[in-house]
Amino acid sequence: MNENQKIQIKGNPRREAVVPKDMKDIPEKFRYSPGVKAGPFLFIAGQVGRDAGMKVIEGKEAQIIQAFENVKKVLTEAGVSFDDVVDMVTYVTDMRDLQLLMKVKDLYFTNPERLPAWTAIGTTVLANPGLFVEVKCTALLPE
C-alpha cells in the first residue's frame, strides 16, 4: 500500500502550509496561511494589493496588479503557475472596476486553454481601509 492510499484510508488528507518568504509574518500576525496544500489542491487565501511590508498600494490598477503578484508568489512557492488555477473568486468594492480587473487578470491568465472558473463578487468593504480588490484562487497540484 502506498503512502497516498494510507492517508486516504485514515481519512486525513495531506496538508501543508505554503508561506512565501516575504509573507512569513502573515501566519503570526493574522493567524492564517497565504496558501494551503491539501490533497491535490492548493488553496490560496484572498490576496490583496499590499506590499511585503503590509502597506496598501495606492492606485486601483497598481493595487490589482499587486494582488495578482501576491497570488503568483504563493503559486510559485507551491511549484505551480496561473495555468494550474482552476477556480478564482474576486471581491471588488466597486463593480465599475470590473473591466480594469479583467484587463489585469488577462495579463496573468494568458493561456486560453487553461482559464479558471471565475466568480466576481461586489462588496462594500475589504479587510483594510483603502483596499479595492481581493483575489482568492484554487489550483490543481501536479501528481
Residue, then its C-alpha position, 0 to 999 in steps of 0.5 A: m500500500n502506498e503512502n497516498q492510499k494510507i492517508q486516504i484510508k485514515g481519512n486525513p488528507r495531506r496538508e501543508a502550509v505554503v508561506p512565501k518568504d516575504m509573507k512569513d509574518i502573515p501566519e503570526k500576525f493574522r493567524y492564517s496561511p497565504g496558501v494551503k496544500a491539501g490533497p491535490f489542491l492548493f488553496i490560496a487565501g484572498q490576496v490583496g494589493r499590499d506590499a511585503g511590508m503590509k502597506v496598501i498600494e495606492g492606485k486601483e490598477a497598481q493595487i490589482i496588479q499587486a494582488f495578482e503578484n501576491v497570488k503568483k508568489v504563493l503559486t510559485e512557492a507551491g511549484v505551480s503557475f496561473d495555468d494550474v488555477v482552476d477556480m478564482v473568486t474576486y471581491v471588488t468594492d466597486m463593480r465599475d472596476l470590473q473591466l480594469l480587473m479583467k484587463v489585469k487578470d488577462l495579463y496573468f491568465t494568458n493561456p486560453e486553454r487553461l482559464p479558471a472558473w471565475t466568480a466576481i463578487g461586489t462588496t462594500v468593504l475589504a479587510n483594510p481601509g483603502l483596499f479595492v480588490e481581493v483575489k482568492c484562487t484554487a489550483l490543481l497540484p501536479e501528481 
